[in-house]
Structures are given as C-alpha cells and as structure tokens.
Amino acid sequence: MKKHLPKIKINRKIWYFIISFLVIAGIILTIFFIHKRTQTTVNSKDKLKLECFFKVIEKELRVHPNIGLKYLDSATIIVNNLNDDTYKARILIYKGAYELNNKGNIEESIKIINQAWAIAKKINNDRIFAMLKNIRANCYFNEGEYVKAFVLYTEALQYFERVNDKKYIAIVYNNLGIIFMNLKQTHKAIEYFNKSLNINEIEDSYIKLSILSNLGACYYNLKSYTVSTNYLYEALKGFSELRDSIGIIKSLINIGNNYMSEANVEKARICFRQVNEYAVKVNNKYLIALALINLGDVYMKMNDLVQAKTFYEKGLKLSQKEGYMVNKIEALLPLSTIEKKLKNWEKALKLQTQYIDTKDSSMNGEIQKKITELQMQYQIEKKQQEAKLKQQRRDFLTLIVVLLLISGIISTILLLSRQRIKMKNIRLEKKQLSDEIESKNRELIINVMNLLKKNEFIDEATNQLLEIEKTPIDEKSKKSILNMVHKLQKSSEEDTWKEFELRFKEVHNDFYERLILQFHDLTPSELKLCALLRLNLTTKEICNLTGQMPSSLDVARYRLRKKLGISNSSVNLISFLSQL
C-alpha cells in the first residue's frame, strides 16, 4: 500500500503575510535599483560637467580670475556632492595654483597642496602626485629653493614622460628652463625652452607664449636685444589677445629690462608702471614686489635716489613678509648703494651684511653645482631606464623567438612523428593488402589447380566413355554415350570459366577494366589468356584449362603480344601484364 504524506495546512493569514512581504520587498528592490541607476546617470553627468568646468577654470583663472573662481566654487559644490577624492584633489590643485600664480601667496598655496597631497596618498593616484610636485616645485622656486624645486620637477617629469603627457612635459621643461635662466645658465635654459616648444606642438597657446617670453629673457641675458624684443613682443601680443594678465605682466617685465639695457629709461619706466598696475589689479604680491624693485632700478638709473629708495624699500618689505628670497636679494644691494651715496654708513653696512647673508644662504654656486649633479643623475637614471626597457624588450623578443623555435621544433617533431606513424600505417596497410592479395592468389591458384584436376578427371571420364563407344554395342547406347561426352565437355568448359572468372575478379577486381581501357580490341579469349598469364600459369596448365594444343597457345600468345604492342622480344609478356 502507498503511504500518503500528510497535507500541511497553512493559515490564510500566514499566506497574506508572505504575499505582502514579497510585494513590499519587490517594491523596495525596484526603488533601490531605479535610485542606483539614476544616481549612476547623475554621477556621469556631474563628472562630464566637471571636466567642462575644469577647462574653463584653467583658462579663466589666468585671464579673468574672478570668473575662474566662481566656476571653481561651482565645481567644488558638485565635487562635495559626488564625494570623489580624485576630483577633490584636482579642485585643491587649482586652488593651490591660484594662490601661488595669481596672488603670490606661497604659504597658503603650500597649505592647500598639503591637503591635496594627503588625499593623493589616500587614493594612491600617481598623476595627482606628479601635478602636486610640479606646483610644490613652483613654490620652492619662488622661495629661492632651486635644488628642491629641481628635484620635484624631475620627479614630476619622470611620470609625465612615462605616460607621454605632452602638455605637462612641456610645462615641466619650461619650469626647468626658468631655473637655469635664474642661475645664469642661459644656453641650458634655451635648450629646455626649445624642448618645451617642440613637445607642446602649439597645442596650448598659454604654454607657447610663456616659452616665447622666457626665450626673450634668455636672449636679453645674452645681449641679443633685437632677438629678445621680437620674442617678447610676440608673447605680449599673444597674451593681450588672450587677456592673460599674468602673461602680460611677465612679458612687460622682460621688455622693460630690454629698455633698461638700451638706456631707454623712460620707456622702461612706462613698462614697469604698467606691470605694477596689472600686478595690483590681479593682487599678485610676488609680481607687485618685483614691479616695485624694477621701478627702483629705473629711478636709480635716473639718479633719483629718493624715489629709487622708496620703491626698493616697498619691494623689500613685501618680499621679506612673503618670503620672496630672489626679490629680497634684488632689493638689498641697490638699497645699500643708495645709503652709501646718502652717507648713511651704518644703514649701508647693515643692508650690505643682510645682502651677503641672504646671498650666501642661497649659495648660488653650490646650487648650480648641486643642480648640475642632479641633472646628470636624472640623465643617467633616464638612460638606465631606457636601457632597461630596451633590454626588457630584447629579452621579451628573445623569449618569443625561443618559444617560437621550441614550438617549431615540437611541431616539426610531432609532424614527423605523425608522418612516420602515417607511413608506418601505410606500409602496414600495403603489407596487409599484399599479404591479402598473396593469400587470395594462393587460393586462386589452388582453385585453378582443382579446376585442372577436375578437367583432367572429366577428360579421363570422356576418354573412357569414348573407348566404350568403340566397343561392339548397339547404336542406341553408342548415341547416348556420345551425347553424354558432348555434355560433359561443354559443361566442364563453361563451369570452369565461370568459377575461374569469379575467383579471379575477387583478387584482381580492376584488371579487366584497366586492360580494356588501354587495349580496346582484345577478344574474350584473349582476355581469358591475359588472366591466366597474370597468374603466371605454365603453358601446360593453360592448355589443360582451355583445351588448346601447345602450338595453338603459342600462336595465341604471339597475336596477344602484337595487340598489346610488345614488339621487343626481350619484354616478358607475364611481367608486362603484372605491371598493369
């Protein structure tokens, strides 16, 4: 008997609860996935919007700082909503660059860079690190820490070269050129500026114009004033079209220096006044300090010591406050000279001492030596890295070649082995076939021998019957014997050939076809003779099978040779037929 399991009854309330739970769970999951998808779409849109903002920010911070800052604030709000550390770091990079380049506020810039550095460390983003190193190096440069600046520039350059970021490679080369220009290694500076100009390939107008302005300053140092002026006015024209205040200021400073060298003091004064106005307008303290010192140089050249002293003191005060070491050195020496001329010996000595201490602390000669060493080290490391990469490529290619050779050898061995096996199988098949044919040939020959014996027996029986017919018997018996002899001879010949042909075709199934294909005019008797000769039967054996006389067989063989086209008597008929 079958045992039925007891039916479990579920309360209707429980059913309602389960169904309600599943419906609510389904609704929650649907809302979750829709929210997730919407959030992903929103994030993608925000990121696209941010990339557009960054392009605008990069340009406007140089040209219209106030507009750039508004976009930067909007981007900051989006980034805070996204909660993406990479974008947070990028926002801080722009803020740090603005504080340094636009306001000349090194301390605030370093503070922001350190915040971005902490984020970069957290997310381990090499690109952010490289960008931060470039900005931090700019800070070191403005502080007169050329060695530290050079180290960070080269570290940033290594990353940008590795990822082939042409824009930033050009920026770093330009910055390295500025270091060499300030160290009075003008030819080295020109080399870096030209590298930057070639790499940038005019993709970024600002970078190109900055390089042209720097080249103008270099040729000023080389006293090639015409070449210098051409570069500087080209840069000034470009910066004016872009409405880039910082670029205009730097170009005007270099043009003013050219006028000073040509003793065109009035034009120099106009240039430096414009520089001061632009610098105050953009509130860049570094450039304000530099403009004040340059105006001091102009009034010094005009021998207006009071005005010169006023501008130098203002420039020195600002440089000391903000930590602009290079500007500080540029102001101390002429101030000391003015105090000497005004016979304020105590002030002159104090300023001279400050100048020497500040200059010694900068250790210009030591800096040049250290930077040269670092540059050589960088070049050596770069060459070693390139050699290492080349060696790795060679090793990789060698490995590929070796693997290909091994694969080729293995493939060849397998192919030869397969071919050998195949040939062995073919030989075995041939041998097997040959053995099979030989076996069938033996069977056929045995069969033929049996037929011969059978024929001999029939012949003997026929002869005996003929002998009986010759004895005195009645005509009726004689007639019956002759009739029997005739039937035996006829049936013997027909049965013999039928059985022979059947056996022969089993062994040599296509012999007749090949023979007829080559020799169309062979008669049935000649085909039978060919088959018997193919079995290498003797004349006697053939005569016994066919009932021919040896002389008749010889004639038949002669005619067959003629039909087969065997005119040469040395050619064996049996061998000829065996080769078909």
C-alpha positions in Angstrom: 0.0 0.0 0.0 1.1 3.5 -0.8 1.6 5.8 2.2 0.3 9.3 1.6 2.2 12.2 3.2 0.0 14.3 5.5 -1.1 17.6 3.9 0.3 20.7 5.6 -2.4 23.3 6.0 -1.2 27.0 6.1 -3.3 29.6 7.7 -4.8 32.2 5.4 -3.3 35.0 7.5 0.2 33.5 7.0 -0.4 33.4 3.2 -1.4 37.1 3.3 1.7 37.9 5.3 4.0 36.0 2.9 2.4 37.7 -0.2 2.5 41.1 1.4 6.2 40.6 2.4 7.2 39.6 -1.2 5.3 42.5 -2.7 6.9 45.1 -0.3 10.4 43.5 -0.9 9.8 43.7 -4.7 8.8 47.4 -4.4 11.9 48.2 -2.2 14.3 46.4 -4.6 12.7 48.2 -7.6 13.1 51.6 -5.9 16.7 50.7 -4.9 17.7 49.7 -8.5 16.0 52.8 -10.0 17.7 55.0 -7.5 21.1 53.3 -8.2 20.7 53.7 -11.9 19.5 57.3 -11.5 22.5 58.0 -9.2 24.9 56.5 -11.7 23.4 58.6 -14.5 23.6 61.7 -12.3 27.2 60.9 -11.4 28.2 60.5 -15.1 26.5 63.9 -15.9 28.2 65.6 -13.0 31.6 64.2 -14.0 31.1 65.4 -17.6 30.1 68.8 -16.3 33.2 68.9 -14.0 35.5 68.2 -16.9 34.0 71.1 -18.8 34.3 73.3 -15.7 38.0 72.4 -15.3 38.8 73.5 -18.9 37.1 76.9 -18.2 38.7 77.2 -14.7 42.2 76.6 -16.2 41.8 79.4 -18.7 39.7 81.9 -16.7 42.0 81.8 -13.6 44.7 83.3 -15.8 42.5 85.7 -17.8 39.6 86.6 -15.6 40.4 85.3 -12.1 37.0 86.4 -10.6 35.1 84.3 -13.2 37.5 81.4 -12.8 36.9 81.5 -9.0 33.1 81.4 -9.5 33.5 78.3 -11.7 35.9 76.9 -9.1 33.2 77.4 -6.4 30.5 75.7 -8.5 32.8 72.8 -9.2 33.6 72.5 -5.5 29.9 72.1 -4.7 29.5 69.4 -7.4 32.6 67.5 -6.1 31.3 67.7 -2.5 28.1 66.1 -3.6 29.9 63.4 -5.6 32.3 62.7 -2.7 35.0 61.7 -5.2 38.6 62.0 -3.8 40.3 62.3 -7.2 38.1 65.3 -8.1 38.6 66.8 -4.6 42.4 66.6 -5.1 42.0 68.3 -8.6 39.9 71.1 -7.0 42.7 71.7 -4.4 45.3 71.7 -7.2 43.5 74.6 -9.0 43.1 76.5 -5.7 46.8 76.0 -4.8 47.9 77.1 -8.3 45.6 80.2 -8.0 47.1 81.2 -4.6 50.6 80.9 -6.0 50.3 82.2 -9.6 47.6 84.8 -9.1 48.2 86.0 -5.6 51.8 85.1 -5.0 50.7 83.6 -1.6 53.3 80.8 -1.1 52.2 79.9 2.4 48.5 79.5 1.6 49.4 77.6 -1.6 51.6 75.1 0.4 48.8 74.6 2.9 46.3 73.7 0.1 48.9 71.5 -1.6 49.5 69.5 1.6 45.7 68.9 1.9 45.7 67.6 -1.7 48.8 65.5 -1.0 47.0 63.7 1.8 44.1 62.8 -0.5 46.5 61.7 -3.2 48.3 59.5 -0.7 45.0 58.0 0.3 43.9 57.1 -3.2 47.4 56.5 -4.4 47.0 58.5 -7.6 50.3 58.9 -9.4 49.0 61.6 -11.8 47.8 63.8 -8.9 51.2 63.3 -7.2 53.0 64.5 -10.3 50.8 67.6 -10.7 51.3 68.4 -7.0 55.0 68.0 -7.3 55.0 70.5 -10.1 53.1 73.1 -8.1 55.2 72.5 -4.9 58.3 72.9 -7.0 56.9 76.3 -8.2 56.6 77.3 -4.5 60.2 76.2 -3.8 61.3 78.2 -6.9 59.6 81.4 -5.6 61.3 80.8 -2.2 64.7 80.6 -3.9 65.0 76.8 -3.1 66.2 75.9 -6.6 67.6 72.5 -5.7 64.4 71.3 -4.0 62.4 72.7 -7.0 64.6 70.9 -9.5 64.2 67.6 -7.6 60.4 67.8 -7.7 60.3 69.0 -11.3 62.4 66.0 -12.4 60.2 63.6 -10.4 57.1 65.0 -11.9 58.8 64.9 -15.4 59.5 61.1 -15.0 55.8 60.4 -14.5 54.6 62.6 -17.4 57.3 61.1 -19.7 56.2 57.6 -18.7 52.5 58.3 -19.6 53.5 60.6 -22.6 51.5 63.6 -21.3 52.9 66.2 -23.8 51.2 69.2 -22.2 52.7 68.6 -18.8 56.1 67.5 -20.2 56.2 71.0 -21.9 55.2 72.7 -18.7 57.9 71.0 -16.6 60.6 71.6 -19.3 59.6 75.3 -19.3 59.9 75.4 -15.5 63.3 73.7 -15.6 64.4 76.3 -18.2 63.3 79.1 -15.8 65.6 77.6 -13.0 68.6 77.6 -15.4 67.8 81.1 -16.6 67.8 82.4 -13.0 71.1 80.6 -12.4 72.5 82.5 -15.4 73.0 79.2 -17.3 71.3 80.8 -20.3 72.3 78.3 -23.0 71.0 75.5 -20.9 67.8 77.4 -20.3 67.3 78.0 -24.0 67.8 74.2 -24.6 64.9 73.4 -22.2 62.7 76.2 -23.6 63.2 74.8 -27.2 62.5 71.3 -26.0 59.2 72.6 -24.4 58.3 74.5 -27.5 58.8 71.4 -29.7 57.0 69.0 -27.4 54.0 71.3 -26.9 53.4 71.5 -30.7 51.3 74.7 -30.2 48.5 72.7 -28.5 48.4 75.1 -25.6 48.7 78.8 -26.5 49.5 79.9 -22.9 52.4 77.5 -22.7 53.8 78.5 -26.1 53.5 82.3 -25.2 55.2 81.7 -21.8 58.1 79.9 -23.5 58.4 82.8 -26.1 58.5 85.3 -23.2 61.2 83.2 -21.4 63.3 82.9 -24.6 63.1 86.7 -24.9 64.5 87.0 -21.3 67.3 84.5 -22.2 68.4 86.4 -25.3 68.3 89.6 -23.2 70.9 87.9 -20.9 72.9 87.1 -24.0 72.7 90.8 -25.0 70.9 89.8 -28.2 68.4 92.6 -27.7 66.8 92.5 -31.1 66.1 88.8 -31.0 64.9 89.3 -27.4 62.5 92.1 -28.3 61.0 90.1 -31.2 60.2 87.1 -28.9 58.8 89.4 -26.1 56.5 91.4 -28.4 55.2 88.2 -30.0 54.5 86.9 -26.4 52.9 90.2 -25.3 50.7 90.3 -28.4 49.5 86.7 -27.7 48.9 87.3 -24.0 47.0 90.5 -24.8 44.7 88.6 -27.3 44.1 86.0 -24.5 43.6 88.8 -22.0 46.1 86.9 -19.7 47.1 89.5 -17.1 50.0 87.3 -15.6 51.4 86.7 -19.0 51.2 90.4 -19.9 53.0 91.3 -16.7 55.9 88.9 -17.2 56.3 90.0 -20.9 56.3 93.7 -19.9 58.9 93.0 -17.2 61.2 91.5 -19.8 60.5 94.3 -22.3 61.3 96.8 -19.6 64.6 95.1 -18.8 65.4 95.4 -22.5 64.7 99.1 -22.5 66.9 99.4 -19.4 69.8 97.7 -21.2 69.3 100.1 -24.1 69.3 103.0 -21.7 65.8 103.9 -22.7 64.8 104.7 -19.2 61.5 106.5 -19.9 60.1 103.5 -21.9 61.3 101.2 -19.2 59.5 103.3 -16.5 56.3 103.2 -18.5 56.6 99.4 -18.8 57.2 98.9 -15.1 54.4 101.3 -14.2 52.1 99.1 -16.3 53.5 96.0 -14.6 52.7 97.5 -11.2 49.1 98.4 -12.2 48.4 94.9 -13.6 50.0 93.2 -10.6 47.9 95.3 -8.1 44.8 94.6 -10.2 45.3 90.9 -10.0 46.6 91.2 -6.4 49.8 89.1 -7.1 52.1 90.1 -4.3 55.2 88.4 -5.9 54.8 90.4 -9.1 53.9 93.6 -7.1 57.2 93.2 -5.2 59.1 92.6 -8.5 57.5 95.7 -10.2 58.4 97.9 -7.2 62.1 96.8 -7.3 62.2 97.3 -11.1 60.8 100.8 -10.7 63.5 101.3 -8.1 66.1 100.3 -10.8 64.6 102.8 -13.2 64.8 105.7 -10.7 68.3 104.6 -9.7 69.3 104.9 -13.4 67.7 108.3 -13.5 69.8 109.1 -10.4 66.6 109.9 -8.4 67.8 108.3 -5.2 64.8 109.3 -3.1 62.3 107.7 -5.4 64.5 104.7 -6.0 64.9 104.2 -2.2 61.1 104.5 -1.8 60.4 101.7 -4.4 63.2 99.5 -3.2 62.0 99.7 0.4 58.4 98.9 -0.5 59.6 95.9 -2.6 61.9 94.7 0.1 59.3 94.9 2.8 56.8 92.9 0.8 59.4 90.3 -0.2 60.5 89.9 3.4 56.9 89.5 4.5 56.0 86.9 1.9 59.4 85.1 1.8 60.5 86.0 -1.8 64.2 85.4 -1.4 65.2 86.3 -5.0 63.3 89.7 -4.9 64.9 90.3 -1.5 68.4 90.0 -2.9 67.5 92.2 -5.8 66.4 95.0 -3.4 69.1 94.8 -0.7 72.2 95.6 -2.9 70.9 98.8 -4.6 69.5 100.0 -1.2 72.9 99.6 0.3 74.4 101.5 -2.6 71.9 104.4 -2.1 72.6 104.6 1.6 76.3 104.8 0.8 75.6 107.7 -1.6 73.5 109.4 1.1 76.4 108.7 3.5 74.2 106.7 5.9 77.1 104.3 6.5 75.5 102.4 9.4 72.4 101.6 7.3 74.6 100.9 4.3 76.6 98.4 6.3 73.5 96.7 7.7 71.9 96.3 4.3 75.2 95.1 2.8 75.5 92.5 5.6 71.9 91.4 5.0 72.6 91.1 1.3 75.7 89.0 1.8 73.9 86.7 4.4 70.9 86.3 2.1 73.0 85.6 -1.0 75.3 83.2 0.9 72.2 81.4 2.2 71.1 80.9 -1.3 74.6 79.6 -2.2 74.2 80.3 -5.9 77.4 78.5 -6.9 76.6 75.5 -4.7 73.0 75.4 -6.1 74.3 75.4 -9.7 76.7 72.6 -8.8 74.0 70.6 -7.0 71.5 71.1 -9.8 74.1 70.0 -12.4 74.7 66.9 -10.3 71.0 66.2 -10.1 70.6 66.8 -13.8 73.4 64.3 -14.6 71.9 61.9 -12.2 68.5 62.3 -13.8 70.0 61.8 -17.3 71.9 58.7 -16.1 68.7 57.3 -14.5 66.8 58.1 -17.6 69.4 56.4 -19.8 69.5 53.4 -17.4 65.7 53.2 -17.5 65.7 53.4 -21.3 68.5 50.7 -21.5 66.5 48.6 -19.0 63.4 49.0 -21.2 65.4 48.1 -24.3 66.9 45.1 -22.6 63.4 44.0 -21.4 62.1 44.4 -25.0 65.2 42.4 -26.3 64.6 39.7 -23.6 61.0 39.6 -24.5 61.7 39.3 -28.2 64.4 36.6 -27.4 61.9 34.8 -25.3 59.3 35.0 -28.1 61.9 33.8 -30.7 62.9 30.9 -28.4 59.3 29.9 -27.7 58.6 30.1 -31.4 61.7 27.9 -32.1 60.7 25.4 -29.4 57.1 25.4 -30.8 58.5 25.0 -34.3 60.8 22.1 -33.2 58.0 20.5 -31.2 55.6 20.9 -34.2 58.2 19.5 -36.6 58.8 16.5 -34.3 55.1 15.9 -33.9 54.6 16.3 -37.6 57.5 14.0 -38.5 56.3 11.6 -35.8 52.8 11.7 -37.2 54.2 11.3 -40.8 56.3 8.4 -39.6 53.2 6.8 -38.0 51.2 7.5 -41.1 53.9 6.0 -43.3 54.2 3.0 -41.0 50.4 2.6 -41.2 50.5 2.9 -45.0 53.3 0.3 -45.1 51.3 -2.0 -42.8 48.2 -1.5 -44.9 50.2 -2.2 -48.0 51.8 -5.3 -46.4 48.4 -6.3 -45.2 46.9 -5.8 -48.6 49.9 -7.5 -50.3 49.5 -10.4 -47.9 45.8 -10.5 -48.5 46.4 -10.5 -52.3 49.0 -13.1 -52.0 46.7 -15.2 -49.9 43.9 -14.8 -52.4 46.4 -15.5 -55.2 47.3 -18.8 -53.5 43.6 -19.6 -53.0 43.1 -18.7 -56.7 46.0 -20.9 -57.8 44.7 -23.8 -55.6 41.3 -23.2 -57.1 42.8 -23.3 -60.6 44.7 -26.5 -59.7 41.4 -28.0 -58.5 39.8 -27.0 -61.8 42.7 -28.6 -63.7 42.2 -31.8 -61.7 38.5 -31.6 -62.3 39.1 -31.1 -66.0 41.6 -33.9 -66.1 39.0 -36.1 -64.4 36.4 -35.1 -66.9 38.8 -35.7 -69.8 39.7 -39.1 -68.4 36.0 -39.9 -68.0 35.3 -38.7 -71.5 38.1 -40.8 -72.9 36.9 -43.9 -71.1 33.4 -43.3 -72.5 34.8 -42.9 -76.0 36.7 -46.2 -75.6 33.4 -47.8 -74.5 31.7 -46.3 -77.6 34.3 -48.1 -79.9 33.4 -51.5 -78.4 30.6 -53.5 -80.2 27.4 -52.1 -78.7 24.1 -51.2 -80.1 23.6 -47.9 -81.9 21.3 -46.5 -79.3 23.9 -47.0 -76.5 26.6 -45.5 -78.7 24.5 -42.5 -79.4 23.8 -42.0 -75.7 27.5 -42.2 -74.8 28.5 -39.6 -77.5 25.7 -37.3 -76.2 27.0 -37.7 -72.7 30.6 -37.0 -73.8 29.5 -33.8 -75.6 27.5 -32.6 -72.5 30.4 -33.3 -70.1 32.9 -31.4 -72.3 30.6 -28.4 -72.7 29.5 -28.1 -69.0 33.1 -28.6 -67.9 34.4 -25.7 -70.1 31.5 -23.3 -69.1 31.6 -24.1 -65.3 35.4 -23.9 -65.2 35.5 -20.4 -66.8 32.6 -19.1 -64.7 34.2 -20.2 -61.5 37.6 -19.0 -62.6 36.4 -15.5 -63.6 34.5 -15.2 -60.3 37.6 -16.1 -58.2 39.9 -14.0 -60.4 37.8 -10.8 -60.1 37.7 -11.2 -56.3 41.5 -10.9 -56.3 42.2 -8.6 -59.3 38.9 -6.7 -59.4 40.0 -4.0 -61.8 42.4 -6.0 -64.0 40.0 -6.4 -66.9 38.9 -2.7 -66.7 42.5 -1.5 -66.9 43.2 -3.9 -69.7 40.2 -3.0 -71.8 40.8 0.8 -71.1 44.3 0.6 -72.7 43.6 -2.1 -75.4 40.1 -1.8 -76.8 40.3 -4.6 -79.4 41.0 -7.6 -77.2 38.7 -10.6 -77.7 37.1 -12.6 -74.8 39.5 -15.5 -75.5 42.5 -13.0 -75.4 41.2 -11.5 -72.1 41.0 -15.0 -70.6 44.6 -15.7 -71.8 45.7 -12.5 -70.2 44.1 -13.5 -66.9 45.8 -16.9 -67.0 49.2 -15.4 -67.8 48.7 -12.8 -65.0 48.6 -15.8 -62.6 51.9 -17.0 -64.1 50.5 -20.4 -65.2 52.6 -22.7 -67.4 51.7 -23.5 -71.0 50.7 -27.0 -69.9 48.4 -25.7 -67.2 46.8 -23.2 -69.6 46.3 -25.9 -72.2 44.6 -28.1 -69.7 42.3 -25.3 -68.7 41.5 -24.1 -72.2 41.7 -27.5 -74.0 44.1 -25.9 -76.6 47.1 -27.6 -78.1 50.5 -26.0 -77.1 51.1 -24.9 -80.7 47.7 -23.1 -80.8 48.6 -21.5 -77.5 51.9 -20.2 -78.9 50.0 -18.6 -81.8 47.5 -17.1 -79.4 50.4 -15.6 -77.3 52.1 -14.2 -80.4 48.8 -12.5 -81.5 48.3 -11.2 -78.0 51.8 -9.6 -77.9 51.1 -7.9 -81.2 47.8 -6.4 -79.9 49.5 -5.3 -76.7 52.1 -3.5 -78.7 55.0 -5.6 -77.4 57.4 -5.6 -80.3 60.6 -6.2 -78.3 61.2 -9.9 -77.8 63.2 -9.2 -74.6 60.0 -7.9 -72.8 58.4 -10.7 -70.9 54.6 -11.0 -71.5 53.8 -12.1 -68.0 55.9 -9.3 -66.4 54.1 -6.8 -68.7 50.7 -8.0 -67.6 51.7 -8.0 -63.9 52.5 -4.3 -64.1 49.0 -3.3 -65.3 
